[in-house]
Amino acid sequence: MFCIWILNYGSETHASLFPAFLSGFRASVSTINPSRGIWTSTQRPSSQTSYLGSHLHHMGPGNETPVSEFILLGLSNEPELQPLIFGLFLSMYLITVFGNLLIILAVSSDSHLHNPMHFFLSNLSFVDICFISTTVPKMLRNIRTQKKVITYEGCIIQMHFFLFFATLDVFLLTVMAYDRFVAICHPLHYTVIMNPWLCGLLVLLSWIMSALNSLTQSIMVLWLAFCTDLEIPHFFCEVNQVVQLACSDTFLNDMLMYFAAGVYGGISLTGILYSYSKIVFSILGISSAQGKYKAFSTCASHLSVVALFFCTVLGVYLSSAATHSSQSSAVSSVIYTVVTPMLNPFIYSLRNKDIKRALKRIIGMAAI
């Protein structure tokens, strides 16, 4: 439960673990080039030379004070809807946490599940718990206290961990697709190829690449200057929404976001599509109907999760690009930030006999 505690950083108490680093970073940025400091102002600070060159807008004179907080507008401003939203999201959050904890407990307690597929599944369940914990606890706290404020430090930290766990989710889904590819297309060499050393290495590389992406984008946001409009039309600090509030030029931030989406998302999606194209051809080559069904059933759960995650993410960003509505984007993003992590345990447990057997044993022991 450590990740749930550390990710509930919206309050000043939890955010205070990190402000020393962020304040020092902001101070060093302002010393090197004040035009990139974090300011609120009705006018832009005076023009100064920047090492970012022509891609950074310089700001005119004004009263400069450091930004201390942002306003999260949430999903709705209607007071009568707040209890309903609170109850709905609290229910989904608890279902997600307990459902994924049961998956982790089942895998760790049953020796029959100590294999690569379930090792990756338990990692995915842990990441899903952390992923939903980056956004929902702060949202619930804001509704309960009727405050929409998030500190500057809390916003940066939330954005960092959201990017980190979202990227890690994508990489783990890709690794799981490769695992199914080896299991179905090279069954005789499966245990040799997917040895514990390689499984651990794939997970470690996923964590490293995810950390690199989230750290790079978070640091780039720290270099932005902000004016008086500090309202984020979302229920969490989504990087694109935060960047849009900047007074300074966001060219490099936009390029970095597009590059990360193209590289990380493109590589992952290509790997998944390649793996499943090979799997489909391999299944079609099986002569018996029973053999085809058995081969397909081993990857059906993962394929369902992949389709749910990627289709909802693409749908959210394509629809928001078409409508240009931040509010509709916030509502749509609930699908992949909250609903998908909640459904994953159900998808894997309903179609996996080994998981169902382990869960029944755990529930039976708890009932005694």
C-alpha positions in Angstrom: 0.0 0.0 0.0 3.1 2.3 0.0 2.4 3.6 -3.5 -1.2 4.6 -2.5 0.2 6.6 0.4 3.0 8.3 -1.5 0.7 9.2 -4.4 -1.8 11.0 -2.3 0.4 14.1 -2.4 -2.2 16.7 -3.3 -2.2 18.0 0.3 0.5 20.2 1.6 1.6 17.5 4.0 2.5 15.0 1.4 3.7 17.6 -1.1 6.1 19.0 1.5 8.3 15.9 1.0 9.4 17.3 -2.3 9.3 21.1 -2.4 12.9 21.5 -1.3 14.0 20.0 -4.6 11.5 21.8 -6.7 12.1 25.2 -5.0 15.9 24.8 -5.5 15.3 23.9 -9.1 13.0 26.8 -9.7 15.5 29.2 -8.0 18.3 27.9 -10.1 16.2 28.4 -13.3 15.3 31.9 -12.3 19.0 32.7 -11.6 20.1 31.5 -14.9 17.3 33.1 -16.9 14.4 34.9 -15.1 12.2 34.8 -18.2 11.8 31.1 -17.6 10.9 31.3 -13.9 7.5 30.3 -12.7 5.6 33.6 -12.4 2.0 34.8 -12.2 1.5 38.1 -13.9 -1.1 40.1 -15.8 1.7 41.1 -18.1 4.7 39.2 -19.3 8.2 39.9 -17.9 10.8 41.8 -19.9 12.5 40.3 -22.9 15.7 38.5 -22.2 18.1 36.3 -24.1 17.4 32.6 -23.8 19.5 29.6 -24.7 16.3 28.1 -26.2 16.6 30.7 -28.9 13.7 31.7 -31.1 11.5 28.9 -29.8 11.0 30.7 -26.4 8.7 33.8 -26.2 10.0 36.5 -24.0 7.7 38.3 -21.6 7.1 42.0 -21.0 7.4 43.8 -17.6 5.1 43.0 -14.8 4.8 42.1 -11.1 6.4 38.7 -10.8 5.4 36.3 -8.0 6.1 32.5 -7.9 3.1 30.3 -8.6 2.1 28.3 -5.5 -1.0 26.5 -6.8 -3.3 25.5 -9.6 -7.0 25.1 -9.7 -8.4 21.7 -10.8 -11.9 22.4 -12.3 -12.8 18.7 -12.1 -15.5 16.9 -14.1 -18.5 19.1 -13.2 -19.2 22.4 -11.5 -22.8 21.3 -10.6 -23.0 21.1 -6.7 -25.8 18.5 -6.8 -23.6 16.1 -8.9 -20.7 16.2 -6.5 -22.0 13.5 -4.1 -22.8 11.2 -7.0 -19.3 11.7 -8.5 -17.7 11.1 -5.1 -19.6 7.9 -4.5 -19.0 6.6 -8.1 -15.3 7.3 -8.1 -14.8 6.0 -4.5 -16.5 2.8 -5.5 -14.4 2.4 -8.7 -11.2 3.2 -6.8 -11.9 0.6 -4.1 -12.9 -2.1 -6.6 -9.7 -1.4 -8.6 -7.4 -1.5 -5.6 -8.9 -4.7 -4.0 -9.4 -6.4 -7.3 -5.7 -5.9 -8.4 -4.5 -6.8 -4.8 -6.4 -10.1 -5.1 -4.6 -10.8 -8.4 -1.2 -10.1 -6.8 -2.1 -12.2 -3.8 -3.3 -15.1 -6.0 -0.1 -15.1 -8.1 2.2 -14.9 -5.2 0.5 -17.5 -3.1 -0.1 -20.2 -5.7 3.0 -22.1 -7.0 1.2 -23.1 -10.1 1.1 -19.4 -11.1 4.8 -18.8 -10.8 5.4 -18.5 -14.5 6.3 -15.6 -16.9 2.7 -14.8 -17.9 1.4 -14.4 -14.3 4.6 -12.7 -13.2 3.9 -9.9 -15.8 0.2 -10.0 -14.8 1.1 -9.3 -11.1 3.3 -6.4 -12.2 0.5 -5.0 -14.3 -1.9 -5.2 -11.4 0.6 -3.4 -9.1 1.1 -0.6 -11.8 -2.7 -0.3 -12.2 -3.1 0.3 -8.5 -0.5 3.0 -8.6 -1.8 4.4 -11.9 -5.3 5.1 -10.5 -3.8 6.2 -7.2 -2.1 9.2 -8.9 -5.4 10.9 -9.7 -8.5 9.6 -7.8 -7.5 10.1 -4.2 -6.7 13.8 -4.8 -10.0 14.2 -6.7 -12.0 12.6 -3.9 -10.2 14.8 -1.4 -11.1 17.9 -3.4 -14.8 17.0 -3.6 -14.9 16.1 0.1 -13.3 19.4 1.2 -15.0 21.4 -1.5 -11.6 22.8 -2.6 -10.2 22.6 -6.1 -6.6 23.7 -5.2 -3.5 21.6 -5.9 -0.1 23.0 -5.0 2.5 23.6 -7.7 4.7 20.9 -6.2 1.8 18.5 -6.0 0.8 19.2 -9.6 4.3 18.5 -10.9 4.6 15.3 -8.8 1.1 14.1 -9.9 2.0 14.8 -13.5 5.3 12.9 -13.2 3.8 9.8 -11.6 0.8 9.8 -14.0 3.2 9.8 -17.0 5.4 7.2 -15.4 2.7 4.7 -14.6 0.8 5.3 -17.9 4.0 4.6 -19.9 4.8 1.6 -17.7 1.3 0.2 -18.4 2.0 0.4 -22.1 5.4 -1.3 -21.9 4.0 -4.1 -19.7 1.2 -4.8 -22.2 3.9 -5.0 -24.9 6.0 -7.4 -22.9 3.0 -9.5 -22.2 2.2 -9.6 -25.9 5.8 -10.8 -26.6 5.3 -13.5 -23.9 2.2 -14.8 -25.6 4.0 -14.7 -29.0 6.8 -17.0 -27.6 4.3 -19.3 -25.8 2.1 -19.9 -28.9 4.6 -19.6 -31.8 7.6 -21.3 -30.1 6.1 -23.5 -27.4 9.0 -26.0 -27.2 11.5 -23.2 -26.5 9.2 -21.1 -24.2 10.8 -22.0 -20.9 14.3 -21.5 -22.4 13.5 -18.1 -24.0 11.3 -16.7 -21.2 13.7 -17.5 -18.4 13.5 -15.6 -15.1 16.6 -13.5 -16.0 14.9 -12.3 -19.2 11.6 -11.7 -17.5 13.2 -9.6 -14.8 15.3 -7.7 -17.4 12.2 -6.8 -19.5 10.4 -5.5 -16.5 13.5 -3.5 -15.4 13.9 -2.0 -18.8 10.2 -1.0 -18.8 10.6 0.8 -15.5 13.8 2.6 -16.7 12.2 3.8 -20.0 9.1 4.9 -18.2 11.1 6.9 -15.6 13.1 8.5 -18.4 10.0 9.7 -20.2 8.2 11.0 -17.1 11.3 12.7 -15.7 12.1 14.4 -19.0 8.6 15.8 -19.6 8.3 16.9 -15.9 11.6 18.8 -16.0 10.5 20.5 -19.2 7.4 21.8 -17.6 9.4 23.2 -14.7 11.1 25.6 -17.2 7.8 27.1 -18.3 6.5 30.5 -17.1 2.8 30.8 -16.1 0.6 33.9 -15.9 -2.7 34.5 -14.1 -4.8 31.8 -15.8 -4.1 28.8 -13.6 -7.3 26.8 -14.0 -6.8 23.3 -15.3 -10.0 22.0 -17.0 -9.4 18.5 -15.7 -9.6 16.4 -12.6 -5.8 15.9 -12.5 -2.7 17.6 -13.7 -2.6 16.2 -17.2 0.6 17.3 -18.9 -1.0 18.7 -22.1 -3.5 20.8 -20.0 -0.7 22.2 -17.8 1.5 23.1 -20.8 -1.4 25.0 -22.4 -1.5 27.4 -19.4 2.1 28.5 -20.0 2.9 32.1 -21.0 6.2 31.2 -22.5 6.6 29.3 -25.8 5.7 25.6 -25.5 7.3 24.5 -28.8 9.9 22.2 -27.2 7.3 20.8 -24.8 4.9 20.1 -27.6 7.6 18.5 -29.7 8.7 16.3 -26.7 5.1 15.2 -26.1 4.7 14.3 -29.8 8.1 12.6 -29.9 7.4 10.5 -26.7 3.9 9.5 -28.0 5.3 8.6 -31.4 8.3 6.6 -30.1 7.0 5.0 -27.0 3.4 4.5 -28.3 4.5 3.6 -31.8 7.1 1.0 -30.7 4.7 -0.6 -28.2 1.8 -0.7 -30.6 4.0 -2.0 -33.4 5.4 -4.8 -31.2 1.9 -5.7 -30.0 0.5 -5.8 -33.6 3.5 -7.8 -34.8 3.2 -10.3 -32.0 -0.5 -10.9 -32.5 -0.2 -11.1 -36.3 2.2 -14.0 -35.8 -0.1 -15.5 -33.2 -3.1 -15.4 -35.5 -1.2 -17.1 -38.3 0.1 -19.7 -35.9 -3.4 -20.4 -34.6 -4.8 -20.7 -38.1 -2.1 -23.3 -38.8 -3.4 -25.6 -36.1 -5.5 -28.4 -37.5 -7.9 -29.2 -34.6 -10.6 -26.9 -33.5 -9.8 -27.8 -29.8 -6.2 -26.8 -30.4 -7.2 -23.5 -31.9 -9.5 -22.7 -29.0 -6.9 -23.6 -26.4 -4.3 -21.4 -28.1 -6.6 -18.5 -28.5 -7.9 -18.7 -24.9 -4.3 -18.2 -23.6 -4.1 -14.8 -25.1 -7.8 -13.7 -25.2 -7.6 -11.9 -21.8 -4.5 -10.0 -22.7 -5.9 -9.1 -26.2 -9.1 -7.7 -24.5 -7.0 -5.5 -22.1 -4.8 -4.2 -24.9 -7.8 -3.4 -27.1 -9.6 -1.7 -24.2 -6.6 0.4 -23.2 -5.4 1.5 -26.6 -8.8 2.1 -28.1 -9.9 4.2 -25.2 -6.7 6.3 -25.2 -6.9 6.9 -29.0 -10.6 7.6 -28.8 -10.1 10.2 -26.0 -7.4 12.1 -27.8 -9.0 11.9 -31.3 -12.4 13.1 -29.9 -10.8 15.9 -27.9 -8.8 17.0 -31.0 -12.0 17.0 -33.1 -14.2 18.8 -30.5 -11.5 21.0 -29.0 -13.4 20.7 -25.7 -11.3 20.3 -22.6 -14.3 19.3 -20.5 -15.3 16.5 -22.8 -11.7 15.3 -22.9 -11.6 15.2 -19.1 -14.8 13.1 -19.0 -13.6 10.8 -21.7 -10.2 10.3 -20.0 -12.0 8.6 -17.1 -12.3 5.6 -19.3 -8.6 4.8 -19.5 -7.5 6.3 -16.2 -10.2 4.7 -14.0 -12.4 2.3 -15.8 -9.6 0.3 -17.6 -7.6 -0.5 -14.4 -10.9 -1.5 -12.7 -11.9 -3.9 -15.4 -8.4 -5.6 -15.8 -8.8 -7.9 -12.8 -12.3 -9.0 -14.0 -11.0 -9.7 -17.5 -8.1 -11.8 -16.4 -9.9 -13.7 -13.6 -13.0 -14.5 -15.7 -11.0 -16.1 -18.6 -8.2 -17.7 -16.6 -9.0 -20.9 -14.9 -5.8 -20.9 -12.8 -6.5 -17.4 -11.5 -10.1 -18.3 -10.7 -9.0 -21.4 -8.8 -6.4 -19.4 -6.8 -9.0 -16.7 -6.0 -11.5 -19.3 -4.8 -8.9 -20.8 -2.5 -8.0 -17.4 -1.1 -11.6 -16.3 -0.6 -12.4 -19.7 1.0 -9.5 -19.3 3.4 -10.7 -15.8 4.3 -14.3 -17.1 5.0 -13.1 -19.7 7.4 
